[in-house]
Amino acid sequence: STSLPYRSGVGLMLFNPQGLVFTARRIDTADAWQMPQGGIDEGETARDAVLREMKEEIGTDQAEILTETADWISYDLPADLVGKVWKGRYRGQRQKWFALRFLGSDADIDINKHEPEFAAWKWAKLDELPALIVPFKRQVYEAVLREFADLVAA
C-alpha cells in the first residue's frame, strides 16, 4: 500500500464566537466525531475547496478564513481500510487545514443539505477534539491544534 499516492484534501476548524469548534458525528461510523474535511477537486485551490466543503457538509458558508497550516499534514489509513475507501486508489490523505471564524448563527447550520455525512453536530472545546476523532487521524488533529492554539487565546 505504500506504493499508493495520498489523496489531496482540506480540513476545516470552524470557531464560534465562544472559541468552541464545530464537530460532527459521522453517519457511517458509530461514535466517530470529526471536523469537516474533503477532497480537492481538479483545478480547485485548497482555499476554494475548504469553502465548498463547508457549504456542502455544514450547509452554510458564513465564515471567514483566518489562517491555514504552514504545511500539508498526512495520515495513513489503517491496513484494513486501504482498498475499501476512495475506491482503493489512495493510502491515506495529505491535507491542508484552515481555521475559520463562524459569522452566522447556529440556525444557519444544516448538516442535511447535501448528501449527509453527519448524523449530529455540536460545538466542542479544543482539548476535547483529539479524544473524539478515530485513532488513525489523532496525530493530524494534535498537529492542527498545536498550530491553531493561539487563535483561541486571542
PLY file of the C-alpha trace (Angstrom):
ply
format ascii 1.0
element vertex 154
property float x
property float y
property float z
element edge 153
property int vertex1
property int vertex2
end_header
0.00 0.00 0.00
3.00 2.35 0.33
3.09 2.47 -3.47
-0.31 4.19 -3.49
-0.44 8.01 -3.52
-2.03 10.26 -0.92
-5.38 11.90 -1.68
-5.17 15.70 -1.51
-7.75 17.24 0.77
-8.67 20.02 3.12
-9.92 20.18 6.68
-11.65 23.00 8.46
-11.59 24.09 12.08
-14.58 26.38 12.47
-14.58 28.58 15.58
-17.71 30.14 17.02
-17.54 33.44 18.98
-17.04 31.49 22.24
-13.89 29.81 20.85
-15.58 26.42 20.50
-15.04 24.27 17.42
-17.64 22.71 15.12
-17.54 18.92 15.21
-19.97 16.37 13.83
-20.66 12.65 14.23
-20.24 10.60 11.07
-23.26 8.71 9.77
-21.15 5.70 8.77
-19.06 5.24 11.93
-20.57 4.95 15.40
-19.09 7.42 17.90
-16.68 8.91 15.35
-16.79 12.69 15.57
-14.69 14.88 13.30
-14.20 18.33 11.91
-15.41 18.70 8.31
-12.95 17.66 5.63
-12.97 16.65 1.98
-11.08 16.27 -1.24
-9.79 18.98 -3.53
-11.43 18.84 -6.96
-9.47 19.06 -10.21
-8.44 22.67 -10.87
-9.59 23.84 -7.44
-7.40 25.66 -4.92
-7.30 24.49 -1.30
-8.97 27.74 -0.23
-11.81 27.23 -2.71
-12.15 23.61 -1.63
-12.48 24.43 2.08
-15.29 26.93 1.43
-17.08 24.47 -0.89
-16.75 21.62 1.62
-18.09 23.83 4.39
-21.14 24.73 2.31
-21.71 21.07 1.35
-21.17 19.48 4.76
-22.43 22.18 7.13
-24.93 23.90 4.84
-23.50 27.39 5.24
-20.54 29.43 4.07
-20.99 32.13 6.71
-17.34 32.21 7.73
-14.05 33.89 7.04
-10.70 32.14 6.71
-8.30 33.20 9.47
-5.24 31.15 8.61
-4.04 27.84 7.24
-1.47 25.27 8.30
2.04 26.05 7.11
2.47 22.57 5.65
0.38 19.70 4.37
-0.39 17.14 7.08
-0.59 13.48 6.05
-2.08 10.37 7.56
-2.12 6.73 6.50
-5.26 4.65 6.53
-5.24 1.54 8.73
-4.37 -1.55 6.64
-7.93 -2.89 6.79
-9.31 0.30 5.19
-6.82 0.61 2.33
-8.64 -0.73 -0.70
-12.06 -0.02 0.83
-12.21 3.78 0.83
-11.71 6.09 -2.16
-12.07 3.06 -4.47
-8.75 1.70 -3.21
-6.75 4.36 -5.04
-5.06 6.00 -2.04
-3.02 5.01 1.01
-4.20 7.98 3.06
-4.61 11.71 2.82
-2.46 14.82 2.72
-4.45 17.75 3.96
-4.19 21.50 4.19
-6.14 22.64 7.27
-7.84 26.01 7.63
-9.05 27.89 10.70
-12.25 29.82 10.07
-14.33 32.22 12.15
-18.05 31.44 12.02
-20.03 34.57 11.18
-23.52 33.07 11.16
-25.81 31.70 13.82
-26.49 28.09 14.78
-29.71 28.32 12.74
-27.60 28.64 9.57
-26.09 25.19 10.11
-27.84 22.39 8.23
-25.98 19.07 8.07
-28.72 17.52 5.89
-28.37 19.85 2.89
-26.06 17.92 0.58
-25.53 14.16 0.71
-25.42 13.98 4.50
-22.18 12.74 6.03
-23.11 13.61 9.59
-25.83 12.43 11.97
-25.35 15.11 14.63
-23.18 18.13 15.40
-22.04 20.18 18.38
-19.62 22.90 19.44
-16.69 21.32 21.30
-13.77 22.61 23.33
-10.41 22.45 21.60
-8.94 19.98 24.09
-11.87 17.58 23.58
-11.17 17.12 19.87
-8.35 14.52 19.86
-10.42 12.13 22.00
-13.40 12.41 19.64
-11.57 11.50 16.43
-10.83 8.00 15.16
-7.35 6.98 16.38
-5.63 6.92 12.97
-6.42 10.65 12.49
-5.48 11.70 16.04
-1.96 12.81 15.11
-3.42 15.10 12.44
-5.73 16.72 14.99
-2.93 17.16 17.51
-0.77 18.87 14.84
-3.64 21.14 13.76
-4.41 22.03 17.38
-0.79 22.97 18.05
-0.73 25.21 15.01
-4.07 26.92 15.69
-3.93 27.03 19.51
-3.03 30.72 19.67
-6.25 31.62 17.81
-8.28 30.56 20.82
-6.16 32.55 23.25
-6.63 35.64 21.06
0 1
1 2
2 3
3 4
4 5
5 6
6 7
7 8
8 9
9 10
10 11
11 12
12 13
13 14
14 15
15 16
16 17
17 18
18 19
19 20
20 21
21 22
22 23
23 24
24 25
25 26
26 27
27 28
28 29
29 30
30 31
31 32
32 33
33 34
34 35
35 36
36 37
37 38
38 39
39 40
40 41
41 42
42 43
43 44
44 45
45 46
46 47
47 48
48 49
49 50
50 51
51 52
52 53
53 54
54 55
55 56
56 57
57 58
58 59
59 60
60 61
61 62
62 63
63 64
64 65
65 66
66 67
67 68
68 69
69 70
70 71
71 72
72 73
73 74
74 75
75 76
76 77
77 78
78 79
79 80
80 81
81 82
82 83
83 84
84 85
85 86
86 87
87 88
88 89
89 90
90 91
91 92
92 93
93 94
94 95
95 96
96 97
97 98
98 99
99 100
100 101
101 102
102 103
103 104
104 105
105 106
106 107
107 108
108 109
109 110
110 111
111 112
112 113
113 114
114 115
115 116
116 117
117 118
118 119
119 120
120 121
121 122
122 123
123 124
124 125
125 126
126 127
127 128
128 129
129 130
130 131
131 132
132 133
133 134
134 135
135 136
136 137
137 138
138 139
139 140
140 141
141 142
142 143
143 144
144 145
145 146
146 147
147 148
148 149
149 150
150 151
151 152
152 153
